Each structure stands twice: as structure tokens, then as C-alpha cells.
Amino acid sequence: MSLAWLQDNRASMARCGVLRQALRVELIELALAEAQVSLPPPDQLQSALQAFWKQRQLPPPKRAAWLAERDLTEQDLALMVSRSGRWQQWCGQQWHQKHEALFLKHKNQLDQATASVLRLEEEGLARELYLQLAEGESSFAEIGRHFCGEHPNRQSGQWGPKPLSELPPALAELIRTTPVGQLREPHRLGPGDWVVLRVEAFTGSRVDDPEVQQRVLRLEGEAWLDQRIEAWLKG
């Protein structure tokens, strides 16, 4: 596959809903090739391959057929299973020296919280349930089990720890500004969207945390990719 091939087959791939993902993979592989990022050492590659086959529950006798059905070679598979690690390495090569500035740029996407949350359509119901919680008559878990089924796309009940970047911006900011342990009175996020919450724990990201540094590099890599994908799609 190449960018030229993608351009020639753009319409059909778009109809199948795979154009953007295919473009993302091709841009990553082009960047890795240009920077001469090689495959990992044999022991690391073997571990990645074993994890890949284990996840798919395919014993050795069935693996060759699985590859043939998808028109893949063992080299193709090696590139696939090592792509994430090689991409992380590439991101480090590009931006490691700037990780402190990038940390400040992405900090709001890195903080994590554990919270108890109720999201409801009606203000009156939100206030009624808030009083039940304040007086100890019920719990977030009990109420959440009842109401989350009505709105499965809304976060209700207890969840976390999870990055605030996975939440709607208004909800993330509300959690960020609520003291840990305080039961927050009903707050309107938008039309027909009231929230009652209590932040159970909040973990602010630290620039010297190695895991945070890796996440910062991945975020910058994703931003780099998004820019090039959008430019190609508009071209």
C-alpha cells in the first residue's frame, strides 16, 4: 500500500469506512521508514507475536492459514505487532527534548480522576437525588444502576480512575474544579443534561513521571498525524 494507491482507491475505501485508518497506518510507516526505525530485538518481537496469537486464541497449526486468508506474510505481521512500539520510539526521537513544554500543552488531557457521577435530564429529579445522597438515604451506585440504563452513553455511577480527556469537556472541567470528597450540587452541563457528582480521587499529572512522558509523546504524535491526515483528505 502507498499514498498513491490510497488516492487511486480513495472512493471505495471511504465507502467501506476504512480510508482514514489506512491512511493513518501508511503515514506512520512512511515516517518510520524515513527515520529508519527498525524492528525491535528478536526477543521483544517474539513476545509481541506470542501476545498477538494468544489474544486471538490461535495455536501454531492454524496461524499460517490465518495469515493466508488475509494475504499477509510473517514480515507483514512483524510490522503490525511492532508498529505501536516503533511509533512510540519515533515520537521520542521527534519531541523528547521538548517534553516539558509539551507536558504543559497537554496537561489537561493527562490528569486522572475517580468520581461518582449521576447525569439526568430533569433538574427537579437531580435535586431530589442530590438530597437523598446528602442525607445518606441512597448511594451513587444504587442510583446509577437505575438511571444509567436509560442513557447508556452518559457516565453514571462510579467510575475511574480515568483520564479527564475521555470525558466531555464541560464534565471534565467540573470535576477538575470540585474538591475531593465534596458532594456537588446539581449542575447544568447543557440542555436536558444535569449532573450530580462527588470526586473520590484526583491525580494531577507530573512532568517527571515516565508514564506521563510517554503519554505526552503519544498525544503529540497523534496531533501530528491528525494534521497530515486532514491535509491529505483536503488535497
Secondary structure, DSSP 4 states (H G I P E B T S, - for coil): --HHHHHHTHHHHHHTT-HHHHHHHHHHHHHHHHTT-PPPPHHHHHHHHHHHHHHHT--HHHHHHHHHHTT--HHHHHHHHHHHHHHHHHHHHHHGGGHHHHHHHHHHHH-EEEEEEEEES-HHHHHHHHHHHHTTSS-HHHHHHHHTTT-TTS--EEEEEEEGGGS-HHHHHHHHTSPTTPEEEEEEEETTEEEEEEEEEEE---TT-HHHHHHHHHHHHHHHHHHHHHHHHH-
